[in-house]
Amino acid sequence: MSAHGPAQQPTTTLDARYSSGLNPRPGAADVTATEWAEARRHLEAAEIFWVSTVRPDGRLHVTPVLAAWHDGVLYFSTGADEQKARNLAGHRHCALTTGRNALAEGLDLVVEGTAEPVAEPAVLDEVIAAYEAKYGPRITSPEGPFHGLGEAFRAGRAVVFAVAPATAYGFGRNDGVFTHTRWAF
């Protein structure tokens, strides 16, 4: 288990204001909230996330990252000199977003929380194992575009951050049936 510990089971709420329950379409009369287990499966499978951080002057910074869901925590990394690392040094609140780029299908997810730097070797080993299991040869093969990422984590050439969800949102679309689910931890 990670030193950051697994996230607790969240309270799940359907926001009818933004779901098909407010303006029912065929098949949407009984719209329900997305279960956290389904959202978690999507977080585990998603390959690209967008991390949003805040610059010292208050402007937003958004950039794509690789991320791995492990033991109730979402992990991502960046170079120590990159803008997102500098932003997080001053303001640790962030959001990680992933989903589909389609109007009629998919589940978009937003995880909000506080990014905590990870330096403990045992936790880094768990994160590396989670990345390698998820991204496979892209990280483990010498020909992979992210080969050496695990060693960069261990050597401190990349800063690893852990984001335990404080709040998460799911925006589901299923052939015109829309759901807006909120999970509070």
N, C-alpha and C positions, 0 to 999 in steps of 0.2 A: 504494500500500500504506500502511496505517496505521502510525503511529509505534510503535504497540503490537505490531505484527507479527501474522502469522497464528498461530493455535494449531497446535502440532505434532499429528501423528496420534496419537491416544490408544491406550493398551492397552485392549482390550475384554474384559470378563469377564462371563459369565453367572453369577448367584448362584442356584444350584439350590435353596437353602433357601427362596427366595421365588418360585420359578418353578414352572410346572406339571410340570417334570421330577421334582420331589419327590413329587407326588401326581398322576400322569398322568390326564388325562381323554381322552376320544376326540379324536384328532387332535393330542394334545400329547406323544406319546412322543418325538418328535424336536425338541423345543423348542430354539431357538438364541438366542443373544444378538442384540439389535438392532444393526445396523450403524451406525457413527457417521454415515455419509452420510445415512441415513434420519433420524436424530435431528437432524442439521444442517438438513435440509429442513423439519422441524417448527419448529425455532428460527427459521428465516427467515420462515416463514409465520404464526407465532403473532402475534396482534394485542395480546393482553393478557398481561402477566407479573405475578407477585406478587414483590416484593422483600422479603426478610427481613433486618433489621438488628438490632443489639443496642444498647439504651439504656445510658447510663453506669451505671445501677444493675443491669444484667444482664438486665432484662426485654426480651423480644422486641418488635419493632415490624414489622408486616406490612402492606403496602399495594400496591394495583395501580399499575402503570406501563406506559407505552408503552416498547418496546425494539426495537432493530434489531440484527440479527446482521450484522456486516460484517468481512470479512477475518479471520475466526477469533476475533473479539471480540464480546461482547454489550454494547451501549451503552444506557444509560437516563439520564434526567435528573430533576431535582427543583429546586424553589426553594431558594435558599440558606438560608432561614429555616425550611424544613420539617423535621419530626422526623427523617426519614431522612438528610438532609444533616448535621444535627447529630450523629446517631449515627455516621455514616461519618467525621466529622471526628475522632472518638476511637477508633473501631474499624472498620477498613476491610473486615474479612471480612463477606461477605454471601452470600445465596443468591437466585437468581432461579428462579421456578417457573412453568411453563405446562402446559397440557394440556386434557384433556376431562373433563367432569363426568358421566361415564357408567361404569357398572360393567362392561359387556360389550364395550366397544370403545374404541380410542384409545391414545394414547401420552402419558403424563405425563412431563415432564422437569424435572430440578432441576440447575441449574448453580451450583456453588460456586466462589468465588474471592475475590480482593481487588479492591475498587473503587478505581480510580485516577482522580483528577480529570483531565479533558481540557481544556486551554486553548490548545493550539497551533492557530492559525488553519487551517492546511492539513488537520489531522485533523478539526477541527470542520466544515469544508466537506464532507469525505467522509461524516461522520456525518449531516449535514443532507441530503445527497444520498440516503443510504440510507433515512432516515426518509421523505423525500418520495417515493421510489420505492415504499416499502412502504405508506404510509398515504395517498398520493395527495391527492385534494381535501380530505380532512379536515385537511391541513396547508397545502396550496397554495392552496386557494380562500378568498377573503375571507369566505365563509359557513361555512367549515369550523370545527369546534369547537376545533381546535388551530392555527388560522391564526396566523402570527407566531412559531411555535416556533423556526424557524431563526434569526430575528433575535434572539430571546431567548437562544439559544445564543451567537451572535456577541457580543452586548452584555453577556454575563455575568449576565443576569437569571435564567437557569436554569443550574444546575451540571450538566455532563455527566460521567458516570462510565463508565469502560471496565472490563469484567470479563472477563479472559481466563480460561477455565475452568482450574481446578486439578483438580477432580473433577466428573463429571457422572453423573447416574443417570437411567435410563429405566425406566418401569413400563408395560409393554405389556399390553393386553387385547384379545383377539380371540375373541369368542364362547366364553368360558370357558377359553381358553388364556392363561396369564399368564407374563410374563417380567420379570425384574429384571436389568437390565444396568448395569454400572459401567464408566465410562470414566475412566482415570487419564491425566493429561497430564504 
